[in-house]
Amino acid sequence: MNVIDMMREKLAALEPVSIDIIDDSAKHAGHAGARSGGGHFRLAIVSPRFAGCRTMERHRLVYDALGPLMKKEIHALGIDAKAPDEK
């Protein structure tokens, strides 16, 4: 299973309405984090779980869902997290 598939599996806990993950790792070749094996990703996710949450709370929910992937497989993650009514 590749990293994006693992991310999708973990993020399913947030009951996303939509999810888009882009691997930008190739743009960061040679970067210290890339050398250690961690990838650079951009995430756009829409979930009812984000309703009423501030940006920091939304990011914390994402980081918590991704758990151990944030220690090795993911070096950098850009997050655009919205509630369904914010599309």
LUMLUM-123170 format. One line per field, with one value per residue (C-alpha): x, z, y; residue in three letters. Coordinates in steps of 0.1 Angstrom, whole numbers, always signed. Each point is the difference from the previous one (the first is absolute). Layout:
<recs>
u c(X_...)
w c(Z_...)
v c(Y_...)
r c(ALA_...)
</recs>
This chain:
<recs>
u c(+0_+14_+1_-30_-21_+11_-9_-35_-5_+9_-19_-32_-4_-10_-29_+11_-25_+30_+37_+28_+37_+28_+35_+25_+30_+18_+1_+20_+26_+32_-18_+10_-35_-1_+34_-15_-28_-28_-21_-15_-38_-29_-34_-34_-26_-37_-16_-30_+23_+16_-33_+5_+37_+28_+28_+24_-27_-5_+37_+2_-28_+19_+34_-17_-17_+33_+18_+32_+2_+10_+32_+15_-21_-10_+26_-21_-38_-19_-36_-32_-27_-36_-35_-25_-17_+33_+6)
w c(+0_-9_+23_-16_+4_+37_+5_-16_+23_+31_-10_-4_+37_-6_-23_-29_-26_-23_+2_-24_+7_-22_+4_-5_+11_-33_+3_+32_-11_+20_+29_+34_+7_-34_+7_+31_-21_+10_-28_-6_-5_-5_+14_-8_+22_+6_+31_+22_+29_-7_+5_+28_+3_-4_-24_+28_+12_-36_-5_+34_-11_-33_+18_+26_-27_-19_+32_-5_-37_+11_+16_-31_-32_+1_+4_-10_-4_-13_+12_-13_+23_-5_+13_-27_+1_-7_-35)
v c(+0_+34_+30_+17_-31_-3_+37_-6_-30_+20_+31_-21_+4_+36_-11_+22_+12_+6_-5_+9_-8_+12_-14_+29_-21_+2_+38_-4_-25_+5_+16_-13_-14_-16_-18_-15_-15_+23_+14_+35_+0_+24_-10_+15_-16_+8_-16_+8_-7_+35_+19_+25_-7_+26_-6_-13_-24_-13_-5_-19_-23_-8_-5_-22_-21_-4_-10_-19_+9_+35_-14_-17_-1_+36_+27_+30_+4_+30_-2_+16_-12_+11_-8_-9_+33_+18_-15)
r c(MET_ASN_VAL_ILE_ASP_MET_MET_ARG_GLU_LYS_LEU_ALA_ALA_LEU_GLU_PRO_VAL_SER_ILE_ASP_ILE_ILE_ASP_ASP_SER_ALA_LYS_HIS_ALA_GLY_HIS_ALA_GLY_ALA_ARG_SER_GLY_GLY_GLY_HIS_PHE_ARG_LEU_ALA_ILE_VAL_SER_PRO_ARG_PHE_ALA_GLY_CYS_ARG_THR_MET_GLU_ARG_HIS_ARG_LEU_VAL_TYR_ASP_ALA_LEU_GLY_PRO_LEU_MET_LYS_LYS_GLU_ILE_HIS_ALA_LEU_GLY_ILE_ASP_ALA_LYS_ALA_PRO_ASP_GLU_LYS)
</recs>
